[in-house]
Amino acid sequence: MNYRADIDGLRAIAVLAVVIFHLGVPGFEGGYIGVDVFFVISGFLITSILKSKYEAHNFSLSDFYFRRMRRLIPPLIATVMATFVAAALIMTPHDMIRFSRSTVASIFSVSNILFYLEAGYWDTASKLKPLLHTWSLGVEEQFYLFWPLLIVGLLKAKRLIAFSTSLLLISAIGTLLFIGYASNDQSAAFYLLPFRVFQFAIGALIIPLLGSKLILKLSAVSSFRFCILWLGLGLVALSIFAFDGSTLFLGSAVLIPTVGAATVLLAAGLPGPKLTTVRLVLENPLSLWLGRASYSLYLVHWPLIALYHYRYGLELSTLNQVMLALVMLLCTAILHYGVERRFYQRASVNHSTKPSLSNSAFSLRTLGVLIVVAIFPLSAWLGDGWSWRFPSISLSPVQIRDGQERRFIKSAHACSVAYAKDNPACNFSADTQVLIMGNSHEPDGYNFINAGYGDNESLNLIMFGNINPCTDLRREGGRYLSSNEDCQNRLDSLFDTQLLASIDIIIYAANKPFAANKSQIFQIFESLKSINTDIKIITLGGYINTKRDCAFYINESNLTTSCKQPKNVAYFESDPKQEPLYKSFYSIQSVYIDRVELLCKNRELKNCTTQTEQGVPMFYDAHHQSLEFSEMAGRKYAKQHPDLLTPLDKKRYDH
């Protein structure tokens, strides 16, 4: 296809949106939609190339794949290698293992699958993943594998069904699939190719629209092209400036930037005199350069930001942002001119360079380089994160992993609400039935209570099993529903009349228990108490959250006390009454177990306990408490309040 300068301009908008968003510049909280714009552009360009070559009878599947390899692989390898070297200089062994795993996944174009399994694009840990941005490259590269075969098949079948109709059906079905599945598994809808196909298809749908008689007739009116161009640009701008992390993006809102990008491609591609807006916004020299170098800029920008975060902290000042932006431009120029253009020349108005290597020779060399490059991160991943780099480290990767896994040793064998009727660990003949319920801190709550009161044979401790996986949680007709099947089974078992009637006490264990995002848990507790009014609810108070894994700070300073340094603390429950839902929970709870009062003299952060007497840290990640620390706290609390779990006294009392 002929070179279209406006597409480089649209690329420039997309990459700038992503970069500025990742730099944390206020007002660009929706800049992540730049990736969606890229998907639409790819669908349009790749389908245009495939269709034109097929209709010219010179389509070659192998040639297509070889060109994609020349386009994508060399800059990616250079970026991954440089990032790996930088990470090896500063990352602790535990973090190096995780980073090396993502390095291998990025090299072989499956990082989107890996990050889906890890999930959490918006959590703080994402800022410390230097190759997180390669998830979108994984989606694109997987798209390139099957899309040519699909397009050729559709073109061959166009006598049976029009090419435009096929693309329209794919776009519609894909959109419904994305919106429908997002409520069930947001991470899958975000990271995985099947749920992103609709964006490529909508981009491809512009091709038959550009040849539509009706559209061509309308395009003769310059005001029509002007209006739809500004409509497209407006939708993209609206997404960038109005969206943020709380936007229900994984739903119908995704259509705003998608349709916006497609509309720009349509308006700028229609015949007629070139619009002034196109020249000024999309085809100015800066936009054209940024568009041509957009792949290199996208590759280098996030590793620089993430590595800076890792080394110097999670907050960026204005000076930091400016300095990083300048370094990005320098690295972009080096990668673009030194690597990208040496291996691949895009269609342009003045291209004549032929590759120095044949396709087969290039592919063999590329495969060899990929294998060699993968050896280094593979050795760090499967080994110990190259611990030899830090011989005096306090916590080895094995110690951190074992410490994190020990949290579940005892709770995993407890009575579970999901299998309460058939679980031999359940003792429903016990005098007191105690349900432990909350989020991922449920095991911490179990360890706390079990250590302090578990020797009492009159108690039966029941685990709900973490409410976090209960996606699309809602109440309909007096019943709680979730699109997660396992969670639905647990909810049904919990609200079983016989089981619910037997429960005497609920231990509520959650990180930041009175935060605004705990409203659904509060509603569930209200419902449980409305059915069984004798239930006593005990809230296990929050403690400390660190900005990064506590293990990182320990290895940096060789002291667990570094995890309570104010500069390293993201949250401290010094005054629970100030939390959004404190009054709501207070109205239904019987006891608040104040862990700050228990473990921090005078409720001051500097006096908080950060390890057991044996030196086991309070937690290895940012807030989930270690088994030993939870048990230590539980035993200490039980000595002060030995009758906590006696259900006979129903009146309110506070500890």
N, C-alpha and C positions, 0 to 999 in steps of 0.2 A: 504494500500500500504506500501511497505517497506520504511524505513527511507532513505532519500537522504540528505547527509550532504551538498552537493553543493547548495541545495535550501536555507539552512540557510546562506550560504555565499552570495548568491544573495540578500537575505533579508538584510544582513548587509550592502551591497553596497547601497541598496535603502534607508534604514533608515539613514545612514550616510549622504547621499546626501541631504535628506530633512532637517536634523538637521543643517548641515553646512550652507545650503542655508538660513535657518531661522535665524541663528546667524549672517548673513550678512558678511560672509567671502568672500573677493574678489576672483573672479575666479570661484565661484560655483553658478553663477546666474541662471543656469538651473537645480539646485538641486531639484526643485519642481517635476521633472519627476520621482522621487523616488516613488511617489504615483502611477503612471502609471505602474511601475514595480511591485508594490504590487498587482495591479488588475490582471496583467497577471499571477502572481504566484498563486493567489487565484483561478482563472479560471482553471488552470492546476491541482492544488491539490484537489479542491472540486470535479471536474469532475472525477479525478482518483479514489477518494474514492467512489463516487456514482456508477461509472461503475463497479468497482471491487466487491462491495457489491451486486449490482444487478445481476451480472453474477454468484455470489456465492449463490444466492437465500436467502440472509439474509439482504436485504435492508429494513430498517424501517425509514419512514419519521419522526416519532416522535423521534426516537433515534438520527437522524441527527440534528434535531432542539435542542434537549436537549444538545448535545455535543457542538453545536455552542453557546448556552447560557452559558455553563460552561467556554468556551474559552473566550468569549468576555465581558460578563456582569459584573462579579465581579471586574476586573481591571478598567473597565470604571466607575462603581459606585464609587470606591475608589478615582479615579482621579477627577471626577466631584465634589464629596463632599469636597475634600481637596481644590480644586480650588475655590469653592463657599465660603468656610470659609475665605480663603485669600482675595478674592474679597470683602467680606463684611467688612473687616477691612480697606480697602483703597479706595474703589470706592465711588464716589459721588452718591446721590440718582438717578439722571437722568441716569447715566451710569449703575447703578445697575439694573434699570428696563430692559434695553436692554440686559445686561449680563444674568439676570435671565431668560429672554425669551429664550435665546440660551441654558441655562442650562436645562430647561424643554425639549426643542427640542432634545438636545443631549441624555438625559436619555431615550427618547422614539424613538431614531434612525431616526429622521426626520430633523436633523440640516442642512443637505444639502439643503432641501427644504426651510428652513428659510433663510439660507445664500444666496440662489438663489434670494429670494424676496428682500433681502437687497442688494445683488450684491456687486461688487467691490473688488475682491480678491487682486488687486494690489494697491488699494488706501491706504493712510496713516492710515485711521481708522482701517484697517484690523489688524495693529500691536497692536491694543488695544482690540482685541476680543480674550480672553483667550481660548475659545473653538472652534475657527474657524476651527482648524484641524480636528474636529470630522465630518466634512462634508464627508470625505472619508469613515469613519466608517459607516455613514448613507447609503452611496452607497453600501458598502459591505453587510450590514445587510439586506437591501432591496433585494439585489441580492440573498442572501441565502433563501429568502422566496419563490421565484419562480423558481430558477434554478434547484433544485432537481426534481420538477414536469416536467420541460421541458426535462431534460436529460433522465429521465425514459421514457417519451413519445417517445423521439427519439430512444432510445434503443429498445422499443417495435415495432417501425415502421421501423426498419432497413432492414426488408425484402422488403419494398417498396422503401426506399431510404437509401443509405449507411450512417452510423453514421458520417463518415468523411465528406461526401458531405453535410450533414445537418449543421455541424459545419462550414464548409467553406462558405455556403450560409449565415449563421447568421453573420459570420465575415465580409463578403463582404458587405452585406446590412447594417449592423451596422456601418461600416466604412464610407460608402456613406452618411448615415443618419447624422453621426457626422460632417463630412466635409461640407455637404450641409447646415445643420442647423446652424453651427457655424457662418456663415456670417449673419444670421438673428437674432440670439440671442446667443451671446457668453457665457453669464452667464448660460443659460440653458444647453448648450453643455458641459460646465465645470462641473456643479454641479449635474445634474440630471441623474439618472440611465439609462433611455432608450438610452442616447447618449454615455454611457460608456460600454454598453453590449459587443460591439465588442472587447474590450480589454480582457474581461473574456473569450470570445469565441476563440480568437486567442491563449490564454493560453491553453484552452481545446483542440484546434486543434493539439497541440503537441502530445497528447496521441495516436491518430491513426497514426501519422507520425512515432512515435517510433516503431510501429509494421509494418510499410511499408516495403515490400520486397526490394524495390529499395534503401530506406534509409539504411536498414540493410546491404545490399550488399556494399554500399558505405562506411559504417562505419567500414568495415573490414580494410579499408585503414586509418591508424592512421593520416595521413596528412589531410584527409577530416575532421575528428573530430576536429583536431587542428585548421584548417582554419575557420570552422564555429563557433567554440568557440570564437576565437579572433574577428571574424566579429561581433558576438553578444556583446561581451564586448566593442568592439570599438564603436558600435552604442550607447550603453548606456553612455559610457564616452563622446562621441561627444555631446550628448544631455546635459549632466551635465555641460560641460565646454564651449559649444558654444551657448547654448540657453540663453536667458535672458527675462526680462519682455516685451521687444519690439518684441520678436520673434513671428511670426505668428503661434503660437503654436496651436491655435484652428483652425486647418486645416490639410492639409496632413502631416505637420511636426510631428504630434502626432504619426505617424507610425514609426518614427525612434526609440524612446525608446521602443515602444510596440513590434516591430519586434525584436529589439535587445534583450530584455528580453526573448522573446519566443525562440530565436535562442540559447541563453545560456542554457535554459532548455533542448532543443533538444540535443545539443552537449554533455552536461554533463550526459545525460540519456542514451546515446547510449552504447551498449555493447562493451567490449574491455578493454584493460589495461587502468587504470586510467591515464589521462594526468597529466603531471607535473604541468601545469598551474592550473588545477583544485585544486590540493593539495595545491599549494602555494597561490593562490589568493582567492579561495572559501572555502577551508577546513582547513585553519590554525586556531589555537586555538582562536585567537581574533575574527576572522570572525564568527566562530561557536557560540561563546558566544553572540556576538552582534545579530546574527541571531535568536537565541533562545529567547533573551530578547528584540527583535525588537518591539514587540507590546507594551511592557511596556515603552520602550524608546520613541516610537512615542507618546504615551499618555502623558508622563510627560514633554516632551521637550518644546512644544509650550506654555502651561500655564505659565511655568517659565519665558520664554522670554517675553510674552505679559504682564504679571504682572510686570515684571521689567520695561518694557517700560512705563507702566501706572504710576508707582511710581517715576521713576527716569529720564524718558525722552526717546526719540525715537532713539537716537544714542548710539551705543555700541562701546566702546574702545576695544583694543586688550585684556586688562586685564579683562574687563567685559565679553568678549567672553570666555576667559579661565575659569574664575570663574563660569560662568553659565554652561559651559560644565562639570565641576567637580561636581557641584550640580546635574546636570542631571543624571550623572552616579550613584551618591549616591541614588537619588530618584528612578532610574530605578531598582537598586538592591533591594531596599526595596519593591517596587511594584511587581517585578518579583518573588522574593522568599517568600515575606510575603503574597501575594494575588494570583497572577496568578498561581503559581505552587501548591497552596493549593487546587485549584478547578479543575485544568485541567492538564493532562499529555499528551503531544504530543507524537506521535509515535517516538520511538527512539530505539537505540540498547539495552537499559537496562531499560525497563519500566515494572512495575508490580503493581503499586499502583492502588487500586480501590477506587472510590469515596465513601465517608462515608454516603452520602445521596442518596436515590433513585431519579430517574429522576423526578417523580411527586412531591416528597417532596421538592427537590431543586427548581423546577419551581415555586411552591407555595410560598416558602420563598423569592425567587428572586422577584416575582411580589409584594409581600408585602413590601420588602425593596425599590423597585422602587417607589411605591406609597408614602411611608413615606418620602423618600428622596426628591421627587418632591414637597411635601407640602411647604417646605421652600422657594425654588426659586419661586414657584407659588404665594406665599403670597407677596414676594417682587415685582414680575412682575405686579400683578393685584392691588397691593397697591400703595404706593408712593416711592418705592425703599428703604424702611426702613429709612425714613428721620429722625427718632428719633436718628439715629447714629450721625447726624450733626445738633444739635439744632440751631446753629447760622448761617446756610447757607444763602447766599445772594439770590440765585435763586432756587426755588423749581422745581421739575420735571414738575408740572402743569404750572408754569410761563414760563419755557423753551418751553414746548410743545405749549402753547398758543401763545408765541412770534413767534415761527416758523410758526405756522398756519396762523397768522395774515398777513404774507407776501402776501398771495393769496386772501385775502378778497375782494379787489377791482379789481384786475386784472382778477379774475375768472369771473366777470360779465361784462368784457369789450367786445368790438366788436372783434370777432375772424375771422381770415382769412378763417378758415375751414367752417364757416357758415355765411359768410359775406352777402350773398344775402338774407337770411331769418332771420337774427339776428336783433331784434328790438333795440339792443344797438348800432347798426351801423347807422351812419348818413352820407350817401354819398352825401348829398346835401350841406354839410359843405364846406367852402372855401378851407380848408387845410386838406389833408388826410395824416395821419402820421402812418407808419408801425413800430412797435417795434419788433425787431428780434434779436435773439442770442441764447445763451444756457440757462442753468437753471437760469441765472440772468435776464432773460426777465422780471419777475415780479418786480425786483428791478428797472429796467429801466422804467417800467410803473409807479411805485410809485413815482419815481423821477420826471418824466415829468408831470404826472397827478397832483401832488401837486403844481408844479410851474406854469403850464399853463392850467390845466384842466378846469378852470372856463371859458375859452374862448370858446364860443359856435360856433365859426367858425372852431374849430378843431374836427376831428374825429380820435381817437386813436384806432389803429387796432393791435391786438396781433397775432403774427405768431404761438406761442405755443411751443417753445423750440425745437431746432434742434438736441439735444442730442439723442433722440430716433430714429433718422433717420439712421438706420443701413444700411450698404452696400450702402452708398450714392455714386452715380456716375452719370455721364452725358453721355447719349447715344442719338445720332441723334438730338442734340439740346434740349433734354428734360432731366430734373433731375429725377432720379429714386431712390427709396429706397425700400428695402424688407419689411419695416414697412408700413402696409396699411394705418394707420392713418396719418403718415407723408407724404405718397404719395398723399393722398387726399389734404393735406395742400399745398404741393408743386404745385399740379395741379391748385389749386384755386389761389395761389399766381401768377402763370405765366399765368393766364387767361388774355387774351388781354384787356378786358374791365377794370378789377380791376387794373391791372398793370399800365394802362394808367392814372388812376385816382390818383395814389400815388405821393405825392409831396416830402415827407421826409421819410427817414428810420432812426430810432434810433437803433444803434447797441449796444446791452447791453450784455456783456459777462465777465466772470472772465478772467483776463489776456488777454485782447482783441487782443494783437498783438503777442501772443505766436505762436509757429510753428504749433500747432495742430488746428489753426483756418484757415488753408489754404482753406478748402472747403467752409467756410462761405465767405471768400474773393472772391472765384470763383463765388459763387452765386450772390454776390453783383455786380461783374463785368458783369455778364449776365443780371441782372436786369437793370443796367445802359445802357447796349448796346441796350436794347429794348426801354427803356424810358430814354433818355439822360438828361431829366430835373430833374430827381430825385436828391435830395440833401441828402447825407449820413452824419449823425452825430454820432460820436463814443463817447460813455460814457466811460470815462477812468476807469482803474482799481483802486484798493485802497490797502487794506491790506489783506493778508492771514495768519492765525495763524497755527502753527503746529498741534494743537489740538483744540477742540471746545473752542471758546472764553468763553462760559459758564463755562467750567472747570476752566480756569484761574481766572475767576471772583469769583467762589466759593472757590478757593484756597486762594485768597488774599483779597476778599471783595472789589476789585477795578476793574473798567473797564479798567483802564490804564495798567493793567497787560497784556492786549491783544496787546499792542504795545511795550512791552519790547522786545528788539532785540533777546533775547534768545528764545522767544516764537513766533517770526515772521518767516514765511516761505517765504513770498514774499511781496515786497513793490514797488509800481510803481513810484519810485522816478525819473527815467529817461526813459520815454517810448521810446525815440529814440534808445535805446540800444536793444529793443526787436526785435526778428527775422523778424516779418512781419510789422514793423512800416512803412517802406518806401512804401510797397505795399498798405497798407490801406491809407496812406497819399496821394497817387496818385489819389485816387478816392473819398476820403472824403472831405466834405466842412468844417466841424467843429469837433474839438476835445474838448470835455468837460473834463477839467483836474480836477478831483476830489481831487487829492493831492494838487494842487494849491489852490483849494477852501477850503479845510478842514485842511491843514497842514501848519502852518506859516513857511515861508522860506523853504518849501518843506522838512522839517526835520521830521523824524518819531516820535521823542520825542514830537513834537508839534501837532501831529494829534489829531483830535477830536475823542473820543471813545464812546460818549453817547450823548443823547439829553439833553436839559435843564431839562427835567423831570426825567432823570436818566436811560432812556431806552438804553441798550447797542447797539453798532453799528451792531453787529450780535450775534447770539446764537451758530451757528456752526462755521466753520472755515473761511467763507467768504461771505455767503449770507446775505445781509443786512436786518435788521429789517424794518418793514413798517415805523415806526416812524422816524428812522434814515434816510432812503431814502427820506422821505417827507421833513424832515428838510433840507437836502442838496438841494433838488429840489427847495424849496422855496427860499433858500439863493441864489442859482444860478439865479433864475428867476428875483430876485431883481436887480442883476447886468446886466442881459442880457434879458430884457423883450421882445425883438423882435426876439428871437432865431428861432421861428417856423414860421416866415414870409417867404413864399416861393418865393416872388417876386424878391429878390436879389439873383441871381444865382452864383455870384462870390465867390471865396474862401475867407474865413476869419477864423481866429483862435482865440479861447478864452482860 
